[in-house]
Amino acid sequence: MSFHLKLTKGLSYSGIVSATKDKPDVYVDEKAIADVAVASGYFRVISPAEDVLTVAVDIMSKRTEDHCYTKEELENMTLEQLKEIAAHVGVVETKGFKKADYVDAILWSEGDYSTGSPTMIDLQES
């Protein structure tokens, strides 16, 4: 299934997807990418008429009981996708992060410590 997204805020956006004022339409095949793009607040879904916004709201809220993602789902995402999700779940200090660091930080922000637990320094920074 393909998702048609349209840039609705700003003159351009470069993140999980890229769009400009001159080329505001973006087409993606993965629902997760569409969800994150909509959650950024810069895009709206043109088609299909599924409720992608509901999932986008879940991504933006820091849920601790119901996890948005599993470790496996996060590990299958690109580094750019992980950066976008990390920003939406409140991970602020990412300097020098590798892909595995993003996965851990996103899981920790949801209260999932199955990959280990954050250090005292990690907890003090959040």
ABEGO torsion letter per residue (X at the ends): XBBBBBBABEABBBBABBBBAABABBBBABAAAAAAAAAAGABBBAOBABBAAAAAAAAABBBAABBABBAAAAAABBAAAAAAAAAAAGBABABGBBAAAAAAAAAAAAGBAAAEBBBAAAAAAX
